[in-house]
Amino acid sequence: MIKLSSRLNGLEESVTLAITARAKAMKAAGRDIIGFGAGEPDFDTPENIKNAAIKAIKDGQTKYTAVGGINELKDAVIAKFRRDNNLEYKRDEVIVSCGGKHSIYNLFQALLDKGDEVIIPSPYWVSYPVMVALAGGTPVIVKTSEKSGFKMSVKEFSASITKNTKAIVINSPSNPTGAAYTAEELADIAEVALKKNVLIISDEIYEKLTYNGFKSGSIASVSDEVKKNTVVLNGVSKTYSMTGWRIGYTAASKELVQAMSNIQSQSTSNPASISQWAAVEALNGPQDALDTMVKEFEKRRDAMVDGLNGIKGVSCFKPQGAFYVFANISGVYGRTFEGKALRGSADIAGYLLDNAGVAVVPGEPFGDDAYIRLSYATSLKNVVEGVKRIGDAFLRLG
C-alpha cells in the first residue's frame, strides 16, 4: 500500500467544488436543482475577449511563453493598476499565473517557512488556511462577526500579532461574505502592518464587483511605503467571467516575484498562451459587459437578501461586493426532519439539496458553522424560486 505524504493529513476536497459537483450530478440524473453553490459568474465571456483568443490561435500564438507571462499581458496589468488603483509597477514586479488560486499558492510557497504565522480574518475563503499549512506556515484565525460587518478591527489585528507573524490576508470584497473595507479602514490596517513589520497580502479578485456606489480601493494605494509592504493579487476570472481561462496575476517586489517565478518554472511553467492573449483584450478592451453584469448582480443580491430575511429563523447581511450572501441559519438548528435534528450548516446544506432541490454551501469550511453561503451567480428567476424553496423547506421542519 502506498504511503501518502504527511502534508496531506486533514486535506480535503474544496467544499465549494464538491457541493457544485454533487448538484450537477443530481441535475444530470433528472432532478430539478437550483444551484447557489457556484463560485463563478453565470454570464458568458464577452465576445471581444473570445475573438481575441480565436485570433491568437489563428496567428499561431500556441507555443510556450515566458514563465511569468507575455510582456503584452504584463503591460496590460501595469496599465490596469495605473488606471484603476493609481499604482505604478514594472514588468519584473508582475507575474501571471494559472488562475488566482495558483497565484496565492505560489505566493505562500515562496514566502513561508515552518512556524511562520499568517493572520486570516474569519469567515475566509476556504483555501487560505489550507495553502498556508501546505507551505509549512500556521494560519491564525481572527473571528469577525456580522455585527462588525464581517470586518476585522485594528484592535483585533494588533492583538493577533506575535513575534512569528509574517503576513495578513485581506480579501475585500470578500468570499464568502461580500463584505468590503472602506479606504479609511484599509489605511488603519496598513498603518499597524507597517509598524509591526507584517506583510499585507491583498486579494482583490472581486474588486470590480461592488454595489450601490461602493468603491473598493486597493490597500497598496494608501502610500508608497504601504505599496512596498503589500502583495496585490487579482485576475480576470470574476470581473470578465473568465474562470475557465485560468489567468491570475500578482504585483509585488521584484525579489518576491522572482521567487514565485522560480516556483512556477518548476511546476506549471507559463499560463496558457491563448488565455494570456484573451486577458490582454479583457484588460485593455471595452468594459461595457462588466457594467451590465454588475447591474444584474445587484438586482439578484437585493432579491436574495430580502427573500432570506423574510424566512423565520434566517437573517442575512447585505454584502457590498462579490456575488455571495452569507446567511445566518442558526435559528433553524435543533429542528427536525423525519426524526433527525439538524445541528449544523452541513446538515442544513444536505437537507436543502435532498429535500428542496437547492444547492448551498455549508459555512463551517469558511470558518463559521452558523451560516451557509449562497451565490447569486444565477438568474433572477432562480434566485426567487430557490429562496422560496428554502422557506418552504424550513416550514416543513419539526
MOGITA-V590815 format. One line per field, one symbol per residue. burial: + if it has 9 or more other ideal C-beta (glycine too) atoms within 8 Angstrom, else -. Layout:
burial->???
This chain:
burial->--------------++-+++-+++-++-----+++++++++---++-++++++-+++---+---+-++++-+++++++++++--+-+-+---++++++++-+++++++++++---+++++++++++++++++++++++++++-+---+-+++-+-+++-++---+++++++++++++++++---++++++++++-+-++++++++++++++--+-+-+++++---++-+++++++++++++++-++++++++---+++++++++-----++++++++++++++-+---++--++-++++++-+++-+++-+--++++-+++++++++++-+++-+++----+-++-+++-+++-++++++++++-+++--++++++++-+-+++++++++++++--+-
